[in-house]
């Protein structure tokens, strides 16, 4: 996944629709949280086993919500001047040190 290309495509959509005015870090973090809640709703009331065996339509819906979350996080990183690749690699390295 080329995050630079994805971010550029996302910025093009944002700019065409004049949405940058709404893309403050606060708003983007809130939007990602809302999308996460929509993902959680798919799993609400399911057993552990059911959550691992979603029907095709629910699996597709979960994928859409995951996509929304990732896109908002890309925008958030962009607004904060963070490199998504770097922050993820750094966090992974930290987890490897702490839990290996």
N, C-alpha and C positions, 0 to 999 in steps of 0.2 A: 504494500500500500504506500503510495507516494503522497505523504501528507502535504508537501508543498503544492503539488498539483491539485489535490482536493481542496486545500485552503483557497487557492486562486480561483477555482471554479465556484466555491462558496461565496467568495467576495464578489464575483461577477454577478451572481444572483442577488446578493445583498444590495449592490450598487445600482443594478437595474431597477430595483424596487424601492430605492431610497429608504432602506431599513437601517442604515448605519446609525441614524439618530436615536434608534431604540436599543442599540447594541452596547450599552454600558456594561462593564464587568458585572455589576449588581444584577442587571436584567438578564444577562446571559447565564449567570449562575442560577438564578431563579428559574429560568426556562429549562435548564438542564435538570433541575430538581423536579419540575412538573413532569417532564418526560420520563424521569425515573419512576415517579409515582404511577404513571400510565403503564410502565413495564411491570411494576409490582402488582397492579390491579389484575393482570393476566394470571398471576400465580395465587392470588388471594383465594383462600379456602381449599386449595389443592393439597393433596398429600405429597410427601416427598417423592414417591414413585410417579404420581401423576405429573408432577412438575418436570420430571425427566422424560416424559413421553407425551409431549403436547401434540394434539391433533395438528394436521398440516396448516389449517387456517390460523390457529393460535400461534404456531411456530412462526409463520409469516408475519403475523402481527407483532410478535416479540422482536423479530428482526427489524421491523420498521421503527419500533421504539428505540432499540439499541442504536440504529442509524441516527435517529434524531438526537440522542444523547451525545454521540461522538461528534456530530456536526456542531452542536452548541459548544462542546468543549474545545473544538478547533477554533471557533470564533472567540471564545474566552481567552485562549492562549494568545491568539493574535492581538486582541485588545490589550492584554497585559504585557505583551512583548516576550512571551515565553515560547520556547521551542518545544513542541509536544514530544518530539523524539527524545530530546535531552531530558525533559522532566520524567518521562516514563522510564528511560534507561537508568537514570539516577535513582528513582524509587525502586526499580527492580534490583539494582546493585545493593541498595540499602537493605532490602528484604533478604537477599542472598547472604549478606554479612550477618544479619540478625538471626536468621532462621536456618542456617546451614550448619 
